[in-house]
Amino acid sequence: MKVAVRNFFLALSVCLSANALAQDDPWALLQKTAGAARQLNYQGVFLYQNGGQLRSIQITHMNTGGQEMTRNLVMDGSNPREVYSQGDNVVIFHPYQQKVLVERRRGQNLFPAMLPADMTLLKSSYNATQVGSDNVAGRAAYIIELAPKDAYRYRYRVWVDGETGLLLKMTLGSADNIPLEQIGFTQVNMIGSADADSVQPKIDMTKQYVMQNEQAPQHVTNEWVVAQLPPGYHQIDHVERVVPGKATPVSQIIFSDGIASVSLFIEPIGKGIRPKTGSKLMGSTNMCAHVVEGHQIIVVGEVPAETVRQISKSVTFKKPVNK
């Protein structure tokens, strides 16, 4: 009887929260969600599922004086690790391998901060509609669908906390609504006061960690261009990075439509190296490999196959004009 009563009031709270928000502009709600993930203090556990891959992550997020700090504990049995981020700086601890990797995060928003602060790009490529209400991690939520306006992007559904606006869950699906990826909280709690110590990496001082300080990527404006990007996508970064085992730097150009991200990698094909060609699907991620002017072209992203294919086939080398 107690369970039935509790479920009744839980369902009632979901309906009341959804009804209170039903008249709001879904874009305004998404704007609130984009800010909530970066401004609130919270702790929780979320699950990430992509194809046959399933991963559980503990998260603690703090915002003190406008400065964000996040600690993620990836509870992967084969490769557990601890990820501490502050702005674009990321430190990854591999306790079993006794390694520390320092790197910079580029072109990829991490859950639950999946939505951009500026909705302009999203509005040009998606239609937003409130499609229902639900309960996620014991919290009343409403559901907003981002339906693509063309075939160059997937369909998204986001579950938004009716009280705080925090993104609680997101799914990614194909044009015919086949689910491809899901990420969402199984438990989450708001934290009243910010405690920076709670997001600091837990370091075992008895271990001799091996530092792998990634060389800072260089921003470049070289002669590689993409003649025809899929509509709605814009270049957001272009860097060159030194990759262990590679004789020459690898160029990485990142494109985004505001939520989806695509990376283009370009490197010279070394002597005796067999280039990769063709397409491959891995869960929700499509990859397309191509060869241009003696360079290996690889395009990767959680986008439809046609998107990576068009980008890979549009890469050209703009030869300098002799004066």
N, C-alpha and C positions, 0 to 999 in steps of 0.2 A: 504493500500500500504506500509506504514511504517513497519507494522508487517511482511509482506511478505519479505521485504528487510532484516529486522533484522534476520528473520529465515534463509534466504539464507546465510548470512554471518556467522551465528552460525553453520550451517551445514558445510559450507566451512572450518571453523576453526577446527571442529572435524576431517574432512577428512585430512586436512594438518597435524594436530598433529599426527593422527594415521599413516599417510604415512611416517612421519619423523621417527617414532619409529618402523615401520614395519620390518626393517632389523635387529633390535636388538635382542639379545638372551633374550627370555622371563624370564629366570632365573636371568639374570642381571637386568632386569626391576623389578622383584620381590624383588631382593636384595636392589635396590634403594627405593622401597616402604617400606620395613621394616625399613630402616633408617629414611625416611621422617617423619613417624608418631611420632618418638621420638625426632627428631632434630628441627622440624619446630615449629613456634608459630602460632596458629590458634584458631579461634572461630567458632562455628556453632551449628546447631541443627540436630540430626539424629533420625531416627525412627528404632525401633527394633520390628520385627514381628516373632512370633513363634507360629504356630497353631492359636488359637483364641486370643492369647496375643498380644497386641499392646501397645508400650511404646514410649514416646517421651522424649529425653534427650538433654539438653543444655550442650555444652562442651566448656571449655577454657583450652588450653594447652600451657604451657610455658617451654622453655628450657633455663636456665640461667647458663652459665658456665658449661654446661654438666649435670646440675641437673634438672631433670624433675619434673614438678608440674602440676597437672590436677584437675580441678573442674568440676564435673558433677552435674547438677541439674535434677533429675529424676522427670518429671512432670506427676506423676501417681496420678490420682484423689483420689484413695482410700488410697494411702500410699506415698505421696510426700516426698522426702528426698534429701539431699545434700551430695555428696560424694567427699571428698578431698583426693587425693593420692599423695604421694611423695615417689618414689621408691616402696618398698613393704609395706609401712605403709599406712593404709587407715583409715580415720575418717569419720563416717557416722552420719549425723545429721537428726533426725526425729522431725521436728518442731512441729507437732501436738501432738505427743506423748511425747515431751519434753525429748528426750533421746539422748545421744551421745554414739556411739559404736566405740571403737578403736580396730582395728584388723589388721591382716597381710594377704595380698593377696598371694595365692599360686597356681601355675600351671594353671593360667588363664590369657591370654592376653586380654586387653580391647580394644574395637574399638576406633580409627582406627589402634591401634598397635597390629594387629592380627597375623602378620607374624614374624617368628623368625629371629634373626640376622644371625644365622647359618643355611644355607639351606640344610645341608648334609642329615638330616633325611627326609626332604620333597622330595629331589631328589631320595631317595631310594624307596619311596612309591607312588609318583605321577609323571605323565607326564604333563609338562606345555606347553600350546599352546596359541598363540595369536589368538583369534577367531572373532575379530571385533572391532568396535568403537561405542561410544554412547555419550550422554550428561547427566551428573549428577549434580544437584544443579547449573546449569548454567555454568558448566565447561566441556571442551572437555576431554573425557576420552577414553582409550582403554581397551579392555576386555581380560583377560587372564583366561583360564580354567585350573584347576588342576584336572586331571582325575585320579582316583585311579587305582593302578595296580592290586588290588585284592578286595575282598568283605568285608574287615575289616574297611573300612572308606568311608565317603561320598564324593561326587563330589562338588568341590568349583568353583565359578566364582568370580573373583575380577575385579572391575572397578578402574583403576588407573589414577590419574590426569596427563594429558599429559605435563603439565608445571612443576609441583613440584614433582611428583611421589607419592603424598599422596593417600592413600587408600580412595576412595570415597564411595564404596559400596561393599558388599559381599553377595553372596547367597550360600545356602547349599542345595544340592539336593540328592535324592537317585540315585541308579545306573541306574534306568530307567528314570532319569531326572524329577522326581516329586519334585517340590519345597517344602522344609520343613522349611526353615528359611531365613529371609532377614534382613539385617541391612545396613543403608546407610544414607548419608547426604541429607537433603532437602535444607539446606543452609550452606555455609562455606566460611570464609574469612581468608586470611593470615594476620597476625599481624606483622608490621614492627619491633617494639621494644618490648622487654620483660618487662612486668610490673607485678611483683610478687603479688602486692596487688589485682590484678584482679582475681586471682585464690584462694584467701583466703576465707574460709567459712564465710558466712554471719550469724553472731551469734546475736540473740536478747538478749542483756544483761539484759533485764527485766525478763527473764525466769529463773527458777531454774532447770537447766538440770540435769538429772540423768545419771551419768557416768557408762558405762558398759565396763570397760577396760578388753578386752578379755585376758585371761591368755596366755602368750606366749607359743606356742606349742613346745614340746621337740622333737628334732631330735632323732630317735631311729633306732636301727638295731636289731630288735627282731627276733624271730624264724619263723615268717610267711613268706612264699615264694610263688610265683606264678610259678608253674612248667613249664608252657608253655604259654608265652605271644603271642598274635597275632603278625605276622611278622611286623617289622617296629616300634613297640612300645617299649619304654624304660622307666624305672623308673626314675623319676626326683626328687622325694621327698618322705620322709616317716616321719610322725610326729605323736605324740600323743597329743590330746587336751582334755581339760576338757570341757564338754558340760553341760549346766544347766539342771538339772533334771535327769542326768545320775549318777549312783552310782560309776562307774569306768570310766577311760579315754577311749576315742575312738581312735583307730588307723586309720590313713588315709594314704594310699599309692597312689601317683599320677603317672600316666603314660601318655606319650605323643608321638605322631609321628611327632612333630614339629608344628602342627596346631590344631589337635584334642586332646582333653584332657579327660582322664578317671580317676575317683576316686574310690578307693576300701576302704570301711569302714568296720572295724572289731571291735566287742564289745562282751563281755560275755553275754549270755542270762540269765537274772536274774530269780530268783525263781518266778513262777507264771506268767511269761511273755510268751506270745504266739509268737513264731518266725514267721517271714515273709518268704514266699517262692513263687517262680514264677517270671514272667516277666511282664513288663508294659511299654507302650509307651506313652510319654507325649510330643506332638509336635515333635521336632527333637531329644528329649532325651529318650534314652532307659535305663531301670533299670532292674536288675536281682538280686533276693534275694535267698540266699542259707544258709545252716547250716553246719558248719564244727567244729568238736571237741567241741561241746557245745557253739559255738560262732556264732553270727549273721553275715553273710557276705552279704554286699550290694554293688553292682557295678553300677555306674551311669556315663553316658557320652553322649555327642552329637555324637554318633557313631551308626553304625548298630547294630541290636539286637544280631547278632552272635558274635560281639566283646565283649560285656559285658558278654554274656553267657559263652564264652570260658574262660575269666578271672575268673569268679566266680567259674567255675567247676575245675579250676587249682590251687585254693588256698589250700595249705597244711600247716600243722604245723610240723616243723622240730624239732623233739624231741631231747633233749640234749643227747649226748653219755656219758654213765657212764665210768669213767676211774678207 
